[in-house]
């Protein structure tokens, strides 16, 4: 676009051209001979006309206009040749850029396109009568070329006026070169700008980040496509006041940041905030803003916006995980303190009353009472240890199922009779309900875990119920077994119903001194139920009682044969074997002596071994043994390896594995190498005799 001075120059040239046209027309009309003065005016008219063309000519027509100009001047002057040589200062060459030749004159541009600058004589500045006249093209103090004339036979010299006009023409050519260079640079810059703009558009389009331009009023006047894709809004909906799309609670924060960047434009402002989503929710964004309002080419606050919603979610999850870990650590610490108390309490009973039994003055009744206390304390401690082992297996995912055919009615009857004396002692009405007749009550489940679930829940009800009723039972609903345990106990506050099944919670309750127990029963029950593919829920009202509801799959048994109850301790059991010869392999001396005392009345000889290797040697020396009782874990050679070696020599001798572990894999390995039965420590005499009887008979 032309500026005011440029427009004024063009207007002045037009006026001079019109004036000269009038003068020349008047001369022609009067048919007066044209004087040298008039010839100069005519030449000046040509130059003015050329100047006007050069000024108005677009860049793509400049070359053509220069060619036409030197042709017109050459024809008017009737010289042999007019040319322009431009200097290439880098290569130190003079190159013909334009040339006009009169008729019959050979072109030097085609013959010699370039000449070393050092061979070119200096431009002639005086008017003289030389055949060769050159006018320098000067850019400041630097030669950039020259305008040359070869006079020939028609013209031998230039007048003073013509000489001056050609000097002006030379300068005009320099100006044209400047214009050409300037406009070419503009074209290049425009192309670069367009290329940069296109690249910027592609970058913005393919960027994972959004870009926003904001004016001095805080209005968004440009948003990239990413913002549209992420927020669900259209571009039109996003344009306008930035506060309209900010989550309401974060608007004050954004106002503060905007005021800061306006007050301190040199600062880069970074902020995390929530951006509204069209669905009514929000997304977490992190923005980096810089003030370019004073830049005339930008005039905006440029904001780079990154979606950190997933990062915020992960951050929240990490915080929750950290809180859970801290809470778990706190609960475990409390649990360990509670375990210490729970284990020391029965241990105190065992050690204390064992010491009192040493007194010689005790009557048989007192001794019997002390022994009963020791036995109950031992059972209590064993329960605690078993609970700890079970919860650790549940937490580690190593707890396994042993699915067998189970008679539900028998198991519910066993639990009822197991707790009936305690319920009667507390004056609580205790009852149970069965939902199937005995023939239909068979299903495939883990019998031990099912009974453990019932025992834990009923025991929990007995602990927290001081009067009223406790009832438990089951029903079948298609392929689901539905169990309930209902009591009229103290109830559970609604705020605590969601956490009573969590590990270690009991240890942190304020009533933990009032009620005995490690507080693992409900956690273990929930773990067993989930392992069986079921779920447990609770309904409870404080002061009125609680009801636990259990649902597990009912897998119908194909063989409804009566199976012996695992928990059935037959009071009529008799052991008729006598004069047995037994090998007991155990690395613990006390365990050896205890089993020896249990079996002493039934055996003629008891052989002891302290490790698997010794047991193997004793077997080789005593092949007439009636059975072997083998501990699983012993030094030098463990029990399973010892059984494997014995089976290589004898495939018939009964072998019973005794173990302090409840890992099923270990027992299965023992059976795989030839074990006939297994019994877990601590060993009860009746259980041991039953196992020996079954093993020998089978």
Secondary structure, DSSP 4 states (H G I P E B T S, - for coil): ---HHHHHHHHHHHHHHHHHHHHHHHHHHHTPPPPHHHHHHHHHHHHHHHHHHHHH--GGGHHHHHHHHHHHHHHHHT-SEEEEEEEETTTTEEEEEEEEE-TTPPPHHHH-SEEEGGGSPPPP-S--S-SEEEEEEEETTEEEEEEEEE--SS-----HHHHHHHHHHHHHHHHHHHHHHHHHHHHHHHHHHHHHHHHHHHHHHH-SSEEEEE-TTSEEEEE-HHHHHHH---HHHHSEEGGGGB-GGGHHHHHHHHHHHHH-TTSEEEEEEEEE-TTS-EEEEEEEEEE-TT-TTT-SEEEEEEE-HHHHHHHHHHHHHHHHHHHHHHHHHHHHHHHHHHHHHHHHHHHHHHHHTT-TT--HHHHHHHHHHHHHHHHHHHHHHHHHHHHHHHHHT-----EEEEEHHHHHHHHHHHHHHHHHHHT-EEEEE-SS-GGG-EEEEEHHHHHHHHHHHHHHHHHH--SSEEEEEEEEETTEEEEEEEE-SS---GGGTTTTTSTT-GGGSTTTTTS-S-S-HHHHHHHHHHHTT-EEEEEEETTTEEEEEEEEE--B-S-------TT---TT------SEEEEEE-S-HHHHHHHHHHHGGGEEEEEEESSHHHHHHHHHH-TT-SEEEEES--SSS-HHHHHHHHHHH-SSSEEEEEES---HHHHHHHHHTT--EEEESSPPHHHHHHHHHHHHH-
